[in-house]
Amino acid sequence: MPVAAVLEIDRVSKRYGDVLACDHLTFGVRGGELFGFVGGNGAGKTTTMRIVLGVTAADAGEVRWNGVALDHSARRRFGYLPEERGLYPRMKVLDQLVYLAELHGFGVNEAHRNAETWIARLGLREHRDDEVQKLSLGNQQRVQLAAALVHEPDVLVLDEPFSGLDPIAVDVLAAILRERADTGVPVVFSSHQLDLVERLCDRIGIIRDGRMVACGTVDELRAGSGTTLIVHAPAAAAGWADDVEGVSVVESQDGRTRLRLADGADDQPVLAAALATGPVHEFSRHRPSLTELFCDVVGAQP
Ligand SMILES: Nc1ncnc2c1ncn2[C@@H]1O[C@H](COP(=O)(O)OP(=O)(O)OP(=O)(O)O)[C@@H](O)[C@H]1O
């Protein structure tokens, strides 16, 4: 696979009646990268992934793989976990995975080998001869994941792959996705589990109303969010920081105040104002979590 392998979503738009599900949406996922695609309910994640896989047609824009607009044969090399899980309910797990690998051009022996490999990796050995419809939801999800992986795809696009998995399966899948990325595959997945996304992903894109509103590493997202200060001054009366230039109070409780420092503003006047109230037990800069960054970006007025 070329080093410059990249999946590009370029100014993709899609309208459903009054709803603009994707609005000139643009981002790229490089080979070897784990990319977390996050956004509130109805933000446009599933629509974007469907467009990437050709399940839904875009009104405008283009999706490219290695610089070339995607066509059917390129998409055959993609692994896709759709939101609407699409397995054959009465087919047995092993048969289903072998069948899917064969559909993607694998010979029968290789298809069997791959199917058995993913059945083992995803903890499905005891279910390999069960009908999919008889499995628990979490185990059906594991089969669906195996179905996305069984043909050794060049690109992975996974719509909420972690949903419904128990904590052990979450760890197994996290390791699998990292491993796939380490072989040069671009991996993009959506999730509402932001702690997991923060822990796992190299870069993250936050989508709101069909538009990419923040994209980068967690540190890059933090850099764009301004500085948060935590001050613990037990004797401070309410409103102690109101007259300090360049800060706004986010919340204040029991002498502990969280403040937002404007870009370029000096934090020392804040410390001086806090000391003027009495003892200061804590004065620190807070590194916001992805969940906090997400709430800032998604909760902000357009
Ligand atoms: N087939 C459709 N017909 C009409 N509207 C649609 C269709 N598919 C999606 N939409 C609308 O497009 C918008 C984006 O939906 P989408 O499913 O892409 O969001 P999402 O980010 O995946 O949300 P969630 O996190 O809830 O799964 C929503 O307002 C949704 O109602």
The ligand as an SDF file (V2000), in Angstrom:
LIG
                    3D

 31 33  0  0  0  0  0  0  0  0999 V2000
  -33.1230    8.4600    4.6640 N   0  0  0  0  0  0  0  0  0  0  0  0
  -33.3290    9.6370    5.2920 C   0  0  0  0  0  0  0  0  0  0  0  0
  -34.4350   10.3710    5.0440 N   0  0  0  0  0  0  0  0  0  0  0  0
  -34.6420   11.5630    5.6410 C   0  0  0  0  0  0  0  0  0  0  0  0
  -33.7950   12.1140    6.5390 N   0  0  0  0  0  0  0  0  0  0  0  0
  -32.6700   11.4200    6.8340 C   0  0  0  0  0  0  0  0  0  0  0  0
  -32.3710   10.1570    6.2340 C   0  0  0  0  0  0  0  0  0  0  0  0
  -31.1950    9.7160    6.7250 N   0  0  0  0  0  0  0  0  0  0  0  0
  -30.7650   10.6660    7.5910 C   0  0  0  0  0  0  0  0  0  0  0  0
  -31.6510   11.6740    7.6600 N   0  0  0  0  0  0  0  0  0  0  0  0
  -31.5080   12.9010    8.4890 C   0  0  0  0  0  0  0  0  0  0  0  0
  -30.1980   13.4090    8.2670 O   0  0  0  0  0  0  0  0  0  0  0  0
  -29.6540   13.9020    9.4920 C   0  0  0  0  0  0  0  0  0  0  0  0
  -28.3400   13.1890    9.7660 C   0  0  0  0  0  0  0  0  0  0  0  0
  -28.6350   11.8550   10.1560 O   0  0  0  0  0  0  0  0  0  0  0  0
  -27.4920   10.7760   10.4330 P   0  0  0  0  0  0  0  0  0  0  0  0
  -28.1640    9.4600   10.6340 O   0  0  0  0  0  0  0  0  0  0  0  0
  -26.4550   10.8720    9.3840 O   0  0  0  0  0  0  0  0  0  0  0  0
  -26.8850   11.3160   11.8210 O   0  0  0  0  0  0  0  0  0  0  0  0
  -25.8740   10.6140   12.8470 P   0  0  0  0  0  0  0  0  0  0  0  0
  -24.8200   11.6260   13.1370 O   0  0  0  0  0  0  0  0  0  0  0  0
  -25.4340    9.2980   12.3550 O   0  0  0  0  0  0  0  0  0  0  0  0
  -26.7860   10.4670   14.1380 O   0  0  0  0  0  0  0  0  0  0  0  0
  -26.8280    9.3780   15.3510 P   0  0  0  0  0  0  0  0  0  0  0  0
  -25.6550    9.6810   16.2520 O   0  0  0  0  0  0  0  0  0  0  0  0
  -28.1160    9.6880   16.0160 O   0  0  0  0  0  0  0  0  0  0  0  0
  -26.7740    8.0030   14.7440 O   0  0  0  0  0  0  0  0  0  0  0  0
  -30.7220   13.6840   10.5590 C   0  0  0  0  0  0  0  0  0  0  0  0
  -31.4600   14.8720   10.7150 O   0  0  0  0  0  0  0  0  0  0  0  0
  -31.5860   12.5880    9.9630 C   0  0  0  0  0  0  0  0  0  0  0  0
  -32.9120   12.6760   10.4330 O   0  0  0  0  0  0  0  0  0  0  0  0
  1  2  1  0
  2  3  1  0
  2  7  2  0
  3  4  2  0
  4  5  1  0
  5  6  2  0
  6  7  1  0
  6 10  1  0
  7  8  1  0
  8  9  2  0
  9 10  1  0
 10 11  1  0
 11 12  1  0
 11 30  1  0
 12 13  1  0
 13 14  1  0
 13 28  1  0
 14 15  1  0
 15 16  1  0
 16 17  2  0
 16 18  1  0
 16 19  1  0
 19 20  1  0
 20 21  2  0
 20 22  1  0
 20 23  1  0
 23 24  1  0
 24 25  2  0
 24 26  1  0
 24 27  1  0
 28 29  1  0
 28 30  1  0
 30 31  1  0
M  END
$$$$
